[in-house]
């Protein structure tokens, strides 16, 4: 009996690897077509991941380039804002002495130099994307203008800028300083006259008063 049991145990141990190998073979694709299909699916997934990674890298590159361009474009904003007061002072100097009131040749020469300096400064502003806002006669825009006062003007539509106290400036499409302006008041809409309502009531009453006479006509 012992020899028979030992022999059966050896046979069982010898058969176990074969079963395992059979199980391994059962997990593999049954045909070359299935293996090719699995490889194609894996390749498609890898290609999709690669395209997504490339798109993300391109978006990152473009975003960095845009931020760098904007940084270079608006880097002078602080410096330009500090120069606006100098431009204002040159304009005030020119407006303080109208050409018709100048009798001294030296004062006239001095003001001509101030005007030339202002022109050069404004030309330098233009070269670097700085533009003056002088919106007299335009509609008030709270994005670019700062209203200092309102005034009634009969011949001017409400909301129109009637005076520019201090010009504004733009750096490309970004506001450096709003223009300080005076604005025409919005005209009040006329209210309905109460007499008109009474007149309509009288007219209606007259019509109602005439209606009782109609029965007398047959008589």
Residue pairs with C-beta under 8 A, 6 or more apart in sequence:
29 35
29 38
73 129
73 172
74 171
74 172
74 174
76 128
76 171
77 171
77 174
77 176
80 125
80 128
80 130
80 169
80 171
80 176
81 176
81 177
83 121
83 125
84 169
84 176
84 177
86 121
87 118
87 121
87 122
87 125
88 166
88 167
90 114
90 117
90 118
90 121
91 118
91 167
93 111
93 114
94 111
94 114
94 115
94 118
97 107
97 111
99 108
99 111
102 108
102 111
122 132
125 131
125 132
125 169
129 171
129 172
130 169
130 170
130 171
130 176
131 169
131 170
132 167
132 168
132 169
133 144
133 145
133 167
133 168
133 169
133 170
133 178
133 179
134 164
134 167
134 179
135 141
135 144
135 145
135 161
135 164
135 168
135 179
135 181
136 161
136 162
136 163
136 164
136 181
137 160
137 161
138 160
138 161
139 159
139 160
139 161
140 147
140 159
140 160
140 161
140 181
140 183
143 175
144 168
144 170
144 175
144 178
144 179
145 161
145 168
145 178
145 179
145 180
145 181
146 178
146 179
146 180
146 181
147 181
147 182
147 183
148 165
148 180
148 181
148 182
149 182
149 183
150 182
150 183
150 184
150 185
151 162
151 182
151 183
151 184
151 185
152 184
152 185
153 160
153 162
153 184
153 185
156 162
156 184
157 184
158 184
158 185
158 186
158 187
159 183
159 184
159 186
160 183
160 184
161 181
161 182
161 183
161 184
162 182
162 183
162 184
163 181
163 182
164 179
164 180
164 181
165 180
165 181
165 182
166 179
166 180
167 179
168 175
168 176
168 177
168 178
168 179
168 180
169 175
169 176
169 177
170 176
